[in-house]
Amino acid sequence: MSDTRNHRLVRAIINGFPFMGGLEGYTPPAVTKVTEESKGGRFVAGEVVVGLEKLTGEIKLSGATAELLSSHGVEVGEFSEITVLGSSEDADKNKAPLKWEHTCEITSIKSGEVKPGKFDHTVAFTCRAYKHTDGPQLIYDINVKTQTCVIGGKDLLEQHRANVEMS
């Protein structure tokens, strides 16, 4: 497979309503481990992973008025389901579907610059659940409530949930 891929089509579905022509951009949540120094009785300190940072992302929509966003349930403090679907193609003409799914709380809605032409809103959110697939491969499946933490296809907390009788 070639190392260069381009997004050919991208669309968003927010609370069941499609936003294809109005999707200007999407920033997926960054999955970042949180570590603490661990030394104990050792001479050389190490690090231990203690969790993940909160999962935040943004989606930029053009042409969507504040009234339209509100009618679709996109309001600060409200929970929303946001799905971004994409199709990529590499230099060898291989095509792959991409999918990002979020159960999230809307944390801010920022209006873009006021000027002639189209207007836009940037919707920021914090995820309660986040799932990303690239073709058939599961990249992330993280859920705060169920304590599922799949990174790179491996569930990091599977045995720990079983140990405390959560699964």
N, C-alpha and C positions, 0 to 999 in steps of 0.2 A: 504494500500500500504506500502511496506517495506521502511525503511529509507535509504537503501544502494542501489545506482544505479551505474552501470558501462556503459561506452560507448562501444558498441560492434563494430560499424562501423561508420566511419566519412569520409566525402569527401568534397571537396571544388569545387565550380564552379566560375571561375574568368572571367568576361566579356564573359560568354557563353561557356568557355572551361573548361572541367573537369580536376581536379587534385586529383585523389584518392590515388594512390600509393605513391605520393610524399608529401602528407600532414603529416608533422611531429608534428605539434602543432598549436593551435589556442587560442588566448587570446581575449575574447570578451570585448567590451567596458564596463567600469564600469559606472553605472548611479549613480552620486553623486550630491546631492542637495547642492547649494550654499546658505549660510545664512548670514544675517547681524544682528548685535545687534540692538534691538529696545527698547528704554527706554521711550522716551517722558516725560510725567509728572509723570511717575510711580516711585516708590521706588525701585522695583525689575526689573531688565532688563530682556528682553525676546529675542527671535530670530524670525526673519521672513525670509521665503524662498524667494529668489529673482531670482532664476533660477537654471540651471544645469551646471556642468562643461562640457567642451568640451568632446566629445565621441571619445576616441582613442582605437585602438586595434592593434593586430599583428597576422600574420599568417606565419608559418614557413614551407617552401617547400624544399624538397630535390630532387636533380636530375634536377632541373629546371635551365638551364643556363641563363645567363644574356640576351643572344640573344633570347631564348625562351620566357622569361618574356616580353621583349620588343615587340616581335611579337604578344603577347597577350594583348598589351596595358598597361602593368604593368611597369610604369616609374614614377619616382619622379615628382610630380607636375601634373600628369594626374589624371582625375577622373575615377574610376572603380566601377564596380558592383561586389561585393564579396558575395557569398552565401555559408554558411557552413551548411551541412546537417549531422545529426547524428541519430543514433538509440541507445536507452538505454534499459537496462534490470535490473530489481531489483531482490532482493533475492527471491521474490515470483514468479519470472518468468514473471512479467508484462513487456511488451515491449511498448515503446513510441517513436514516432518520435520527433526530435528536429530540429529547423531551426533558423538560424541567417542570416538576410539579411542586407547588407550594401550598401549604395551609398556613396562613400568616395573618398577623395583625398589621393593619395599615398604620404606620407611624407618622407619616407626613405626606402632604400633597403640595408640591411647589409649582406655581405657575411660571412658565417660561417668559422670556423677554417679550414685551409688548411692542409689536412693530407690524407694518403692513404684511399681509400674507397669512400663513397659517399660525395658529397658536398651539402651545403644548403644555402638558402637565407632566411632572415627574412624580411618580408614586413610589415612596419608600416603604419597605415592609420588613418585619422581623418574623422569621419562620418558627412555627411550632412543629412543622413536619416539612421535609425537603427530600425530593427524590429526583435523581438525574440518570437518564439512560442515554447511551451513545450506541445506536444500532441495537444489537441484541445484548450488549454488555451493560450491566448495572454498575454505575460509578459510585453513586451515593444513595443511601436510604436512611435518613436520620429522622427520628421521631422523639420529641421531648417527652410526650406522655407515656409512650410504651417503652422508652429507653432502648429503642432499636438504633444501632450505630453501625451501618454498613458503609465501609470506605474501601473502594477498590474491589468491590465484590465480596469482601470478608466482613462478617458481623463481629465486631470487636467485643460486644457485650453479651453474646449469645449464652455462653456458659455462666456468666455472672448473673444473668436474669434467671437461669435455671437454678443456680445456687440459692437465690432468695425467693424461689417459687413464683416467679413472674411469668414464666412461659410454660 
